[in-house]
Amino acid sequence: MANYWLDLNEMPCDVAAMLEAATSIDELTSLYLSTKDKRVFNKLCDLLTLMATKLVDWVKIKHIEREDAIQECLIVALEKIERFDSSRGKAFNFFTTIMLNNLRSVYRKNKRYVDFFEAA
């Protein structure tokens, strides 16, 4: 009897097939929440990293390093993944909203910090 949670090279056939077929963040999020498989999680992280990179490049926040902003977005998205409910909307919209709200919050905090030290 194989211990799939210990041996990452062995994977049930149905999960492996579903992982290959999953192409969107919505499909990967649903698959991860139902299986909690490490490979699904890794693929989801790759897509979320790409999404965070595109958002940070689009927003162009001053006073924050690009890589730091990407990491902030990714950390927040991974912390909130368990809260996703597919009956309330798409995973893409869920993660985009979370990341944009986090970028706004980080921008506000850094703007106050920079304004405080520029005034001094």
C-alpha positions as CSV (number, residue, x, y, z in Angstrom):
1,M,0.0,0.0,0.0
2,A,1.5,3.3,-1.1
3,N,1.6,6.4,1.1
4,Y,0.8,9.1,-1.4
5,W,1.3,11.9,1.1
6,L,4.8,10.7,1.7
7,D,5.9,9.7,-1.7
8,L,5.5,12.7,-4.0
9,N,6.6,10.8,-7.1
10,E,3.7,8.5,-6.8
11,M,0.3,10.0,-7.5
12,P,-3.2,8.5,-7.9
13,C,-3.9,8.3,-11.7
14,D,-7.1,10.4,-11.5
15,V,-5.3,13.3,-9.8
16,A,-2.4,13.1,-12.3
17,A,-4.8,13.2,-15.2
18,M,-6.8,16.1,-13.7
19,L,-3.6,18.0,-13.0
20,E,-2.6,17.6,-16.7
21,A,-6.0,18.8,-17.9
22,A,-6.2,21.8,-15.5
23,T,-5.2,24.9,-17.3
24,S,-6.9,27.8,-15.4
25,I,-6.5,29.2,-11.9
26,D,-10.2,28.3,-11.4
27,E,-9.6,24.6,-12.2
28,L,-6.4,24.4,-10.2
29,T,-7.9,26.0,-7.2
30,S,-10.9,23.6,-7.2
31,L,-8.5,20.7,-7.7
32,Y,-6.2,21.8,-4.9
33,L,-9.0,22.4,-2.4
34,S,-10.4,18.9,-3.1
35,T,-7.1,16.9,-3.1
36,K,-4.6,19.0,-1.2
37,D,-1.9,17.6,-3.5
38,K,1.6,19.2,-3.5
39,R,2.0,19.1,-7.3
40,V,-1.3,20.9,-7.8
41,F,-0.3,23.4,-5.2
42,N,3.1,24.0,-7.0
43,K,1.4,24.5,-10.3
44,L,-1.2,26.9,-8.7
45,C,1.7,28.8,-7.1
46,D,3.4,29.2,-10.5
47,L,0.2,30.7,-12.0
48,L,-0.4,33.0,-9.0
49,T,3.2,34.2,-9.2
50,L,2.6,35.1,-12.9
51,M,-0.6,36.8,-11.9
52,A,1.1,38.8,-9.1
53,T,3.9,39.8,-11.5
54,K,1.4,41.1,-14.1
55,L,-0.6,43.0,-11.5
56,V,2.5,44.6,-9.9
57,D,3.8,45.7,-13.3
58,W,0.4,47.1,-14.2
59,V,0.0,49.0,-11.0
60,K,3.5,50.5,-10.8
61,I,3.6,51.5,-7.1
62,K,6.2,54.1,-6.1
63,H,8.4,53.6,-3.0
64,I,8.1,49.7,-3.1
65,E,10.5,47.3,-4.7
66,R,8.9,45.3,-7.4
67,E,10.0,41.9,-6.0
68,D,8.8,42.8,-2.6
69,A,5.4,43.7,-3.9
70,I,5.2,40.4,-5.9
71,Q,6.1,38.5,-2.7
72,E,3.5,40.4,-0.7
73,C,0.8,39.5,-3.3
74,L,1.7,35.9,-3.4
75,I,1.8,35.5,0.4
76,V,-1.6,37.0,0.8
77,A,-3.1,34.9,-2.0
78,L,-1.7,31.7,-0.5
79,E,-2.9,32.6,3.0
80,K,-6.5,33.1,1.7
81,I,-6.7,30.1,-0.6
82,E,-8.7,28.1,1.9
83,R,-11.3,30.8,2.0
84,F,-12.2,30.5,-1.7
85,D,-15.8,29.4,-2.3
86,S,-16.6,28.5,-5.9
87,S,-20.3,29.2,-5.4
88,R,-19.5,32.9,-4.8
89,G,-17.4,33.5,-8.0
90,K,-14.4,32.7,-10.0
91,A,-11.0,32.0,-8.4
92,F,-9.3,34.5,-10.9
93,N,-11.5,37.3,-9.6
94,F,-11.0,36.2,-6.0
95,F,-7.2,36.3,-6.2
96,T,-7.1,39.5,-8.3
97,T,-9.2,41.3,-5.7
98,I,-7.1,40.0,-2.9
99,M,-3.8,41.0,-4.5
100,L,-5.0,44.5,-5.6
101,N,-6.4,45.2,-2.1
102,N,-3.1,44.2,-0.6
103,L,-1.2,46.4,-3.0
104,R,-3.4,49.4,-2.0
105,S,-2.8,48.7,1.6
106,V,1.0,48.4,1.2
107,Y,1.0,51.6,-0.9
108,R,-0.9,53.5,1.8
109,K,1.4,52.3,4.6
110,N,4.5,53.2,2.6
111,K,3.2,56.5,1.5
112,R,2.5,57.5,5.1
113,Y,6.0,56.3,6.1
114,V,7.7,58.2,3.2
115,D,5.6,61.4,3.8
116,F,6.5,61.3,7.5
117,F,10.3,61.1,6.9
118,E,10.2,63.7,4.1
119,A,8.4,66.1,6.3
120,A,11.0,65.7,9.1
